[in-house]
Amino acid sequence: MTSETRLLATCWTTAGSASPAGPIYRSPFTLEERIAATAAGGWTGFGLVHADLMEFQRARPLEDIRRLLDDHGIEQLELELIEDWWADDDRRSASDAVRHDIFAAAEVLGAATVKVGPDTAAPADPERFAESFDALATEAAEHGTRVALEFLPFAHTMHDLEAGIELVTGVDNPAGGLCLDIWHVARPGTDYSVIAESLPGRYLFAVELNDASTRPVGSLFEDTVHRRLLPGQGSFDVPGFINAVRRTGYRGMWGVEMLSDRHRTLELPRALEEARSAALACFTEADRRLV
């Protein structure tokens, strides 16, 4: 493996029984437990979702999170998720509240990246979506961070890599880029060559690894939330994806996002060890292919 292989445990990888699909949305583990286990497991990055961020703040100041990260040698923090940031209906007030919370926390905590979601509830007007993304990125920069849009194959406008590339290159805001999750690239059938050939490295802010069965089980949303596999244990060519990302010049951390019913049943140290070992095995194979 090369020295560039620094791994970030995304928020759901350390969240235990919590899930974006519910019924449990907040992690049963304390932040102290999660950060300590992440560091002890050899990870150098940590992800945190809004619900868990706010739960911590009910009792303690944000500065305590920064101290926990520093005390355990965690180098990079990633926050999520801002949704409906382009909306002009009732969804916007809730989105703005989350936006305020996350950007304020990013400034205090020095979060490198904030993940933002696409239009899954209803189609967004492309022009308004682009203008709103530009404004969101500009606001992020004012708080010392940047936003990474995670396109999703079950979204309306931002449903694949090509749509994501068109958005970020068209807006061309230095604080607005993409989160590249292999699941969302591979499930719609996008060829990995598009990454190296069409995605300028300066727009690539976050990368996430995982795997999946050959065919989705249930809806795409159900498949991505309940049935992800460890990197290298499914149908995706994870080493090929890694090398395609490398060709963009990407030098950031590599996230591992595990969302599966099985993963949620594991003790936290084991969950982190399985995810890290599987990811590192994919990097070993990726390195072998480069020889």
C-alpha positions in Angstrom: 0.0 0.0 0.0 1.1 3.5 -0.7 1.5 6.2 2.0 -1.6 7.9 0.7 -3.9 5.3 2.2 -5.5 7.2 5.1 -9.0 5.9 6.1 -12.0 7.9 7.3 -14.8 6.1 9.2 -17.9 7.8 7.9 -20.7 8.5 10.3 -22.7 5.3 9.7 -19.7 3.1 10.0 -19.4 3.8 13.7 -23.1 4.5 14.4 -24.1 1.0 15.6 -27.8 0.3 15.3 -28.6 3.8 13.9 -29.7 4.0 10.3 -30.7 6.8 7.9 -33.8 4.7 7.3 -34.7 4.5 11.0 -36.3 3.6 13.3 -33.1 4.5 15.2 -31.5 7.7 13.9 -29.0 8.5 16.7 -26.1 6.2 17.6 -26.4 4.3 20.9 -22.7 4.9 21.3 -21.3 8.0 22.9 -19.0 10.2 20.9 -16.2 9.3 23.3 -16.7 5.6 22.6 -16.9 6.2 18.8 -13.9 8.4 18.5 -11.7 6.3 20.8 -12.6 3.1 18.9 -12.0 4.8 15.6 -8.5 5.9 16.6 -7.6 2.6 18.3 -8.6 0.8 15.1 -6.1 2.7 13.0 -8.4 5.2 11.3 -7.4 8.9 11.0 -10.7 10.4 9.9 -14.1 10.5 11.5 -17.6 11.3 10.2 -20.5 12.7 12.2 -24.2 13.2 11.3 -26.3 16.1 12.4 -28.5 14.2 14.8 -25.6 12.9 16.8 -23.9 16.3 16.7 -27.0 18.0 18.2 -27.4 15.3 20.8 -23.9 15.9 22.0 -24.5 19.7 22.1 -27.5 19.3 24.4 -25.1 18.6 27.3 -21.6 19.7 26.2 -20.0 22.4 24.1 -18.6 21.8 20.6 -15.1 22.5 21.8 -15.2 19.2 23.7 -15.6 17.3 20.4 -12.5 19.1 19.1 -10.6 18.1 22.2 -11.7 14.5 21.8 -10.5 14.4 18.2 -7.2 16.0 19.1 -6.6 13.7 22.1 -7.1 10.6 19.9 -5.1 11.8 16.9 -8.0 12.1 14.5 -6.8 14.3 11.7 -10.0 15.0 9.8 -13.6 15.5 10.5 -16.5 15.2 8.1 -20.0 16.4 8.8 -23.4 15.6 7.2 -26.1 16.0 5.9 -27.7 19.1 4.5 -30.7 18.3 2.3 -33.3 20.5 0.5 -30.9 23.5 0.4 -32.4 24.5 -3.0 -36.1 24.2 -1.9 -38.5 27.1 -1.9 -41.4 25.4 0.0 -41.9 24.1 3.6 -38.8 21.9 3.4 -36.5 24.9 3.4 -37.0 26.1 7.0 -35.9 22.7 8.3 -33.0 22.6 5.8 -31.9 26.1 6.9 -31.8 25.1 10.5 -29.6 22.1 9.8 -27.4 24.2 7.5 -26.9 26.7 10.4 -26.1 24.0 12.9 -23.6 22.2 10.6 -21.8 25.3 9.3 -21.5 26.7 12.8 -20.0 23.4 14.0 -17.7 23.1 11.0 -16.2 26.5 11.9 -15.6 25.5 15.5 -14.4 22.0 14.8 -12.4 22.7 11.7 -14.4 20.2 9.6 -12.8 19.6 6.2 -16.0 18.7 4.4 -19.7 18.9 4.8 -21.8 16.4 2.7 -25.0 17.6 1.1 -27.7 15.6 -0.6 -29.5 15.8 -4.0 -33.2 16.0 -5.0 -34.7 12.7 -3.8 -38.1 14.0 -2.8 -39.1 15.9 -5.9 -37.3 17.1 -9.1 -35.4 20.4 -8.7 -35.2 23.1 -11.3 -31.7 22.7 -12.7 -31.0 26.4 -12.8 -32.2 27.0 -9.3 -30.3 23.9 -8.1 -27.0 25.2 -9.6 -27.5 28.7 -8.2 -28.3 27.3 -4.8 -25.3 25.1 -4.8 -23.1 28.0 -5.7 -24.5 30.0 -2.7 -24.2 27.0 -0.4 -20.6 26.5 -1.3 -19.8 30.2 -0.9 -21.4 30.1 2.6 -19.4 27.0 3.5 -16.2 28.8 2.6 -17.2 31.7 4.9 -17.2 29.1 7.7 -13.8 27.6 6.7 -15.2 24.4 5.1 -16.6 23.2 1.7 -19.5 21.2 0.5 -19.4 17.8 -1.2 -22.6 16.8 -3.1 -23.4 13.1 -3.0 -25.3 12.2 -6.1 -27.7 9.2 -5.8 -29.1 6.9 -8.4 -32.5 7.3 -6.9 -32.4 11.1 -7.1 -34.2 13.1 -9.8 -31.6 15.5 -11.2 -28.3 14.4 -9.5 -28.7 10.7 -10.3 -25.3 9.8 -11.6 -21.7 10.8 -11.9 -22.1 12.6 -15.2 -24.8 14.9 -13.7 -22.6 15.6 -10.7 -19.7 16.5 -12.9 -21.8 18.8 -15.0 -23.0 20.6 -11.9 -19.7 21.2 -10.1 -17.8 22.1 -13.3 -20.6 24.4 -14.4 -20.8 26.2 -11.1 -17.0 26.2 -10.7 -17.0 27.3 -7.0 -13.8 26.2 -5.3 -15.8 25.2 -2.2 -18.3 23.1 -4.1 -17.3 19.6 -5.2 -18.4 15.9 -5.2 -18.6 13.0 -2.8 -17.8 10.0 -4.8 -19.4 6.8 -3.3 -18.6 3.7 -5.2 -22.1 2.4 -4.6 -23.6 5.4 -6.4 -21.2 5.1 -9.2 -21.5 1.4 -9.8 -25.2 0.8 -9.2 -26.3 2.9 -12.2 -23.6 1.2 -14.3 -21.2 4.1 -14.8 -17.9 3.1 -16.2 -15.0 4.0 -13.9 -13.2 5.5 -16.8 -15.5 8.5 -16.6 -13.9 9.3 -13.2 -10.4 9.7 -14.6 -11.4 11.1 -18.0 -14.1 13.6 -17.0 -13.8 14.6 -13.3 -11.2 17.2 -12.6 -9.4 16.3 -9.4 -10.0 19.8 -7.9 -13.7 19.0 -7.7 -13.3 15.7 -5.8 -13.7 16.3 -2.1 -14.6 12.9 -0.6 -14.4 9.3 -1.7 -16.3 6.4 -0.1 -15.8 2.6 -0.4 -18.1 -0.3 0.1 -19.6 -3.1 -2.1 -22.8 -4.8 -3.1 -24.3 -7.9 -4.6 -24.7 -8.3 -8.3 -28.3 -7.2 -8.3 -30.1 -4.8 -6.0 -32.5 -6.4 -3.5 -35.6 -4.3 -3.1 -35.5 -0.6 -4.1 -32.2 1.1 -4.7 -32.7 3.0 -1.4 -33.4 -0.2 0.5 -30.4 -1.9 -1.1 -28.0 0.9 -0.2 -29.2 1.3 3.3 -29.7 -2.3 4.3 -27.5 -4.5 2.2 -24.1 -3.0 1.5 -21.1 -5.4 1.7 -17.6 -4.9 2.9 -15.2 -3.6 0.1 -14.0 -6.4 -2.0 -16.7 -8.8 -0.9 -19.3 -8.1 -3.6 -19.7 -7.4 -7.3 -18.0 -4.0 -7.5 -14.4 -3.8 -8.8 -13.2 -1.8 -5.8 -9.5 -1.9 -6.7 -10.4 -0.6 -10.2 -12.4 2.2 -8.7 -9.5 3.1 -6.4 -7.1 3.3 -9.3 -9.6 5.4 -11.4 -9.8 7.9 -8.5 -6.1 8.0 -8.1 -5.8 9.0 -11.7 -7.7 12.2 -10.9 -4.8 13.2 -8.6 -6.9 12.7 -5.5 -4.8 12.8 -2.3 -7.5 13.0 0.3 -8.7 10.5 2.9 -10.6 7.4 1.7 -13.9 7.0 3.5 -15.5 3.6 4.2 -19.3 3.8 4.5 -20.8 0.7 5.8 -24.6 0.6 5.8 -26.0 -2.9 6.3 -28.2 -4.7 8.7 -25.4 -7.1 9.6 -22.9 -4.3 10.3 -25.3 -2.7 12.7 -25.3 -5.8 14.9 -21.5 -5.9 15.4 -19.6 -4.6 18.4 -18.0 -1.4 17.5 -14.3 -2.5 17.5 -15.2 -5.5 15.3 -17.2 -3.4 12.9 -14.3 -1.0 12.5 -11.7 -3.8 12.1 -13.7 -5.6 9.5 -14.3 -2.4 7.5 -10.6 -1.3 7.7 -9.2 -4.7 6.9 -11.5 -5.2 3.9 -10.7 -1.7 2.5 -6.9 -2.1 2.9 -7.0 -5.5 1.1 -8.6 -3.6 -1.9 -5.7 -1.1 -1.8 -3.2 -4.0 -1.8 -4.9 -5.3 -5.0 -5.1 -1.9 -6.5 -1.3 -1.4 -5.9 -0.7 -4.9 -7.5 -2.5 -3.8 -10.6 -0.3 -0.8 -11.0 2.9 -2.8 -11.1 
